[in-house]
């Protein structure tokens, strides 16, 4: 059983607290630290709680059949493995990111794609570990992530209910209840008719834990709807420009969209209130006038 409320860093997350926003930079920095800095700046300015990257050892994470596939890139024609190495940040870059985010301040973390990358992240004392949908069936990896005792955020895209059940069993056994499930559709971009946002309240009831939403759609409205039906963490890919090179840029939020999503969800939270029936201060004069 997951916890209803817990802390990510110094921020409480859960049913009794505001939505927690994760800006997924991922690999949209294209291996350029200056682009990463601009995306961190934008996330902080727009009121997002955390930025997130992806960390992998390409020799481990890239499937064998893809390693030697040739690809045209802005840096020339190269193998897929060479491309992944080209855009991967290492210790020097993450040392800088760690200092830069602390100065804002804004939290940061990564999705590790292999055990060495998981161990790499633990050294930075990141506030959470994000497990991507691609890794949900790697139960040994999920277990190892839980054993770090760092809160776990697990995406559930392209998974059967049985696969989610199996992962949650591991989370319940090894994470001390410090986990969140993110409903998602792993298509980039996802079609509105495939989003199935009613799964969010279903997952909250089935797994008795905090549930969030990781969106990969073009539109902004589904993200707001997800928060309205109960998502307590919102994760969206972000970019400086949809026309930048890279597979995730088109389904990412530009800076204006980042600001809009936060404002709209915060307004939604304000409108929903606390469900207690009272006479508001603003109503008292109207009540006195109309009822005597």
C-alpha positions as CSV (number, residue, x, y, z in Angstrom):
1,X,0.0,0.0,0.0
2,X,1.4,3.4,-1.0
3,X,1.4,6.4,1.2
4,X,-1.4,9.0,0.8
5,X,1.1,11.8,1.4
6,X,4.9,11.9,1.5
7,X,7.9,14.2,0.8
8,X,9.9,14.7,-2.3
9,X,12.8,16.7,-1.2
10,X,11.2,19.3,1.1
11,X,7.9,19.3,-0.7
12,X,4.9,17.3,0.4
13,X,3.2,15.3,-2.4
14,X,-0.2,13.6,-2.2
15,X,-3.9,13.8,-1.8
16,X,-3.8,16.7,0.7
17,X,-1.3,18.9,-1.2
18,X,-1.1,20.8,-4.5
19,X,-0.1,19.1,-7.8
20,X,3.6,18.5,-8.1
21,X,5.0,19.5,-11.5
22,X,7.9,17.7,-13.2
23,X,9.4,19.2,-16.4
24,X,10.9,16.4,-18.4
25,X,13.9,17.7,-20.2
26,X,14.9,14.2,-21.1
27,X,17.2,14.3,-24.0
28,X,15.7,17.5,-25.5
29,X,19.0,19.3,-24.6
30,X,20.6,17.4,-27.5
31,X,23.8,17.1,-25.5
32,X,24.2,20.9,-25.1
33,X,24.5,22.1,-21.5
34,X,23.5,25.7,-22.5
35,X,20.1,24.3,-23.8
36,X,19.7,22.4,-20.6
37,X,20.3,25.6,-18.6
38,X,17.7,27.5,-20.5
39,X,15.2,24.7,-19.9
40,X,16.0,24.7,-16.2
41,X,15.6,28.5,-16.1
42,X,12.2,28.2,-17.9
43,X,11.0,25.5,-15.5
44,X,11.9,27.6,-12.5
45,X,10.3,30.8,-13.9
46,X,7.1,29.0,-14.7
47,X,6.7,27.5,-11.3
48,X,7.5,23.8,-11.9
49,X,8.8,21.9,-8.9
50,X,11.4,19.8,-10.6
51,X,13.3,19.1,-13.9
52,X,14.1,15.6,-15.0
53,X,16.7,14.2,-17.4
54,X,17.4,10.7,-18.7
55,X,20.6,8.8,-17.7
56,X,21.9,5.7,-19.5
57,X,25.0,3.8,-20.4
58,X,24.5,3.5,-24.1
59,X,26.4,0.3,-24.5
60,X,24.0,-1.3,-22.0
61,X,20.7,0.5,-22.7
62,X,20.8,0.4,-26.5
63,X,19.5,-2.9,-27.9
64,X,22.1,-4.9,-29.9
65,X,20.0,-4.8,-33.1
66,X,19.9,-1.0,-33.0
67,X,23.5,-0.2,-32.1
68,X,24.9,-0.2,-35.7
69,X,21.8,1.3,-37.4
70,X,22.9,4.4,-39.3
71,X,21.3,7.7,-38.5
72,X,21.4,11.2,-40.0
73,X,22.0,13.7,-37.2
74,X,22.9,17.4,-36.9
75,X,26.5,16.2,-36.2
76,X,26.7,14.0,-39.3
77,X,25.8,10.5,-40.2
78,X,26.6,8.0,-37.4
79,X,25.5,4.8,-35.8
80,X,22.6,4.9,-33.3
81,X,25.1,4.0,-30.6
82,X,27.4,6.9,-31.5
83,X,24.4,9.2,-31.5
84,X,23.3,8.1,-28.0
85,X,26.8,8.7,-26.8
86,X,26.9,12.1,-28.4
87,X,23.9,13.4,-26.5
88,X,24.6,11.7,-23.1
89,X,25.6,13.9,-20.2
90,X,28.3,12.6,-17.9
91,X,29.6,13.5,-14.4
92,X,31.0,16.9,-15.4
93,X,27.6,18.0,-16.8
94,X,25.6,16.6,-13.9
95,X,28.0,18.2,-11.4
96,X,27.1,21.5,-13.1
97,X,23.4,20.7,-13.2
98,X,23.4,19.8,-9.5
99,X,25.0,23.2,-8.6
100,X,22.9,25.2,-11.0
101,X,19.6,23.7,-9.8
102,X,20.6,24.3,-6.2
103,X,21.1,28.0,-6.9
104,X,17.6,28.5,-8.2
105,X,16.5,26.4,-6.3
106,X,14.7,23.7,-8.2
107,X,14.8,20.0,-7.8
108,X,16.3,17.7,-10.4
109,X,16.4,14.0,-11.1
110,X,16.7,11.5,-13.9
111,X,15.1,8.3,-15.4
112,X,17.9,5.8,-15.1
113,X,17.8,3.1,-17.8
114,X,20.3,0.7,-16.3
115,X,21.9,-0.3,-12.9
116,X,25.1,1.8,-13.4
117,X,23.0,4.9,-14.1
118,X,20.9,4.2,-11.1
119,X,24.0,4.0,-8.9
120,X,25.3,7.2,-10.6
121,X,22.2,9.1,-9.5
122,X,22.2,7.9,-5.9
123,X,25.6,9.7,-5.5
124,X,23.8,13.0,-6.1
125,X,21.1,12.3,-3.4
126,X,18.3,13.0,-5.9
127,X,14.9,13.6,-4.3
128,X,13.2,10.8,-6.4
129,X,14.0,8.1,-8.9
130,X,11.8,8.0,-12.0
131,X,11.3,4.6,-13.7
132,X,10.3,4.8,-17.3
133,X,7.5,2.8,-18.8
134,X,10.0,0.8,-20.7
135,X,11.5,-0.6,-17.5
136,X,8.3,-1.5,-15.7
137,X,8.6,-5.2,-16.5
138,X,12.2,-5.3,-15.4
139,X,11.3,-6.3,-11.8
140,X,14.8,-6.7,-10.6
141,X,15.6,-3.1,-11.7
142,X,12.4,-1.9,-9.9
143,X,13.5,-3.7,-6.8
144,X,17.0,-2.3,-7.0
145,X,15.5,1.2,-7.3
146,X,13.3,0.6,-4.3
147,X,16.3,-0.5,-2.2
148,X,17.9,3.0,-2.6
149,X,15.1,4.2,-0.2
150,X,14.6,7.2,-2.5
151,X,10.9,7.9,-3.5
152,X,10.0,6.1,-6.7
153,X,7.9,7.5,-9.5
154,X,6.9,4.7,-12.0
155,X,5.3,5.3,-15.4
156,X,2.8,2.6,-16.5
157,X,2.6,3.2,-20.3
158,X,2.2,0.3,-22.8
159,X,1.5,-2.1,-19.9
160,X,-1.1,-4.6,-19.2
161,X,-3.0,-4.5,-15.9
162,X,-1.1,-7.7,-14.8
163,X,2.3,-6.0,-15.6
164,X,1.3,-3.0,-13.4
165,X,0.1,-5.3,-10.7
166,X,3.4,-7.1,-10.7
167,X,5.4,-3.9,-10.5
168,X,3.2,-2.6,-7.7
169,X,3.8,-5.8,-5.7
170,X,7.5,-5.0,-5.8
171,X,6.9,-1.4,-4.8
172,X,4.7,-2.4,-1.9
173,X,7.3,-4.9,-0.7
174,X,10.5,-2.8,-1.0
175,X,9.8,0.9,-1.2
176,X,8.2,1.5,2.3
177,X,5.1,3.0,0.4
178,X,7.2,5.8,-1.0
179,X,5.9,5.5,-4.6
180,X,3.7,7.2,-7.2
181,X,2.2,5.6,-10.3
182,X,2.0,7.8,-13.4
183,X,-0.7,6.9,-15.9
184,X,0.5,7.5,-19.4
185,X,0.2,6.5,-23.1
186,X,3.6,5.8,-24.5
187,X,2.9,7.1,-28.0
188,X,4.7,10.3,-29.1
189,X,2.5,12.2,-29.6
190,X,-0.5,10.4,-28.1
191,X,-3.9,10.7,-29.6
192,X,-6.7,12.2,-27.4
193,X,-8.9,9.1,-27.9
194,X,-6.1,6.9,-26.6
195,X,-5.4,8.8,-23.3
196,X,-8.0,7.0,-21.1
197,X,-7.8,9.5,-18.3
198,X,-10.5,7.6,-16.4
199,X,-7.8,5.1,-15.6
200,X,-6.4,7.7,-13.0
201,X,-9.2,7.3,-10.4
202,X,-9.3,3.6,-11.2
203,X,-5.6,3.2,-10.4
204,X,-6.0,5.3,-7.2
205,X,-8.7,2.9,-6.0
206,X,-7.0,-0.3,-7.1
207,X,-3.6,0.4,-5.7
208,X,-4.5,2.7,-2.9
209,X,-1.6,5.1,-3.7
210,X,-0.9,8.5,-5.2
211,X,-1.4,8.6,-8.9
212,X,-0.1,11.1,-11.4
213,X,-0.1,11.7,-15.2
214,X,2.8,11.8,-17.7
215,X,1.5,13.4,-20.9
216,X,2.9,13.0,-24.4
217,X,0.0,14.7,-26.3
218,X,0.2,17.8,-28.5
219,X,-2.7,19.5,-26.6
220,X,-2.7,21.1,-23.1
221,X,-6.3,20.4,-22.1
222,X,-5.8,16.6,-21.3
223,X,-3.1,17.5,-18.7
224,X,-5.6,19.8,-16.9
225,X,-8.3,17.1,-17.1
226,X,-5.9,14.6,-15.6
227,X,-5.3,16.9,-12.6
228,X,-9.1,17.4,-12.3
229,X,-9.8,13.6,-12.1
230,X,-7.1,13.1,-9.4
231,X,-3.5,13.2,-10.8
232,X,-1.3,14.7,-8.1
233,X,1.9,14.7,-10.1
234,X,2.0,16.1,-13.6
235,X,5.0,15.3,-15.9
236,X,5.4,16.8,-19.4
237,X,8.3,16.9,-21.8
238,X,9.5,20.5,-22.4
239,X,11.4,22.1,-25.2
240,X,12.6,25.6,-26.3
241,X,11.1,25.1,-29.7
242,X,9.0,22.3,-31.3
243,X,11.2,22.6,-34.5
244,X,14.4,21.6,-32.7
245,X,16.0,18.4,-33.8
246,X,15.0,15.3,-31.8
247,X,12.3,12.6,-31.4
248,X,10.6,14.2,-28.4
249,X,10.4,17.9,-29.4
250,X,7.1,17.8,-31.1
251,X,5.2,16.3,-28.2
252,X,6.8,18.7,-25.7
253,X,5.6,21.9,-24.1
254,X,7.2,25.1,-25.2
255,X,7.8,27.8,-22.5
256,X,4.4,29.5,-23.0
257,X,2.7,26.1,-22.7
258,X,4.6,25.4,-19.5
259,X,3.4,28.6,-17.9
260,X,-0.2,28.0,-19.1
261,X,-0.4,24.4,-17.7
262,X,0.7,25.5,-14.2
263,X,-1.6,28.5,-14.1
264,X,-4.6,26.5,-15.3
265,X,-4.1,23.7,-12.9
266,X,-3.5,26.0,-9.9
267,X,-6.7,27.9,-10.9
268,X,-8.5,24.5,-11.0
269,X,-7.3,23.6,-7.5
270,X,-8.5,27.0,-6.3
271,X,-11.9,26.5,-7.8
272,X,-12.4,23.0,-6.5
273,X,-12.1,24.1,-2.8
274,X,-12.5,21.7,0.2
275,X,-16.0,20.4,-0.3
276,X,-17.2,22.0,2.9
277,X,-20.6,23.8,2.6
278,X,-20.3,27.2,4.3
279,X,-21.5,30.8,3.7
280,X,-18.5,32.6,2.3
281,X,-17.4,36.0,3.5
282,X,-18.5,37.5,0.1
283,X,-21.9,36.0,0.5
284,X,-22.7,37.5,3.9
285,X,-23.7,40.9,2.7
286,X,-25.8,39.4,-0.1
287,X,-27.4,37.0,2.4
288,X,-28.2,40.0,4.7
289,X,-29.7,42.0,1.8
290,X,-31.8,39.2,0.3
291,X,-32.9,37.4,3.5
292,X,-33.1,40.3,5.9
